[in-house]
Amino acid sequence: MKKILIVLAALTLPASARIGENPEQLATRYGKAELHNGSSELRFQKNGIYVSAILWNGVCHSIEFCTNPPTWMDESALPAKAALLTETQIQQLLAANGGASKWKEVTENVWITDDKKLNAFFSDGMLTISTVKYHGYMKAQDQKTDSKRVEGF
């Protein structure tokens, strides 16, 4: 009975989810990863798209996609500038990472899922998709750092 429940649970999970995947699942999807910041960031390149996945608690909570080489690429190996992600590509990436949730554009190039668990924005040629939970965690970390920067002024 337990095996049947596990199989049924697996079937109900979105097959195309990228947010929420562990490093092994990401490597299966995107290929060999380059580690950055210890093991908290994995970087990939697949089909002319650069991918940076941020891990938190062992799974991907933020992922960035761009077609032009990001600043973290080796300058000597950079190809010529590519066209930016198209609107179709952006919508496909949002759908692939949204699972069963639908995206709503709240302002130009800013989206949130109908369940309010994921947010996304497109800026400077890069699409960033994150869990709201991770975004809140990072905001709290930034506030701690910001308050320490001005101590003693």
Summary of the structure (lengths in Angstrom):
residues: 153
radius of gyration: 17.3
end to end distance: 63.9
largest distance: 63.9
contacts: 385
relative contact order: 0.13
helix: 34%
strand: 30%
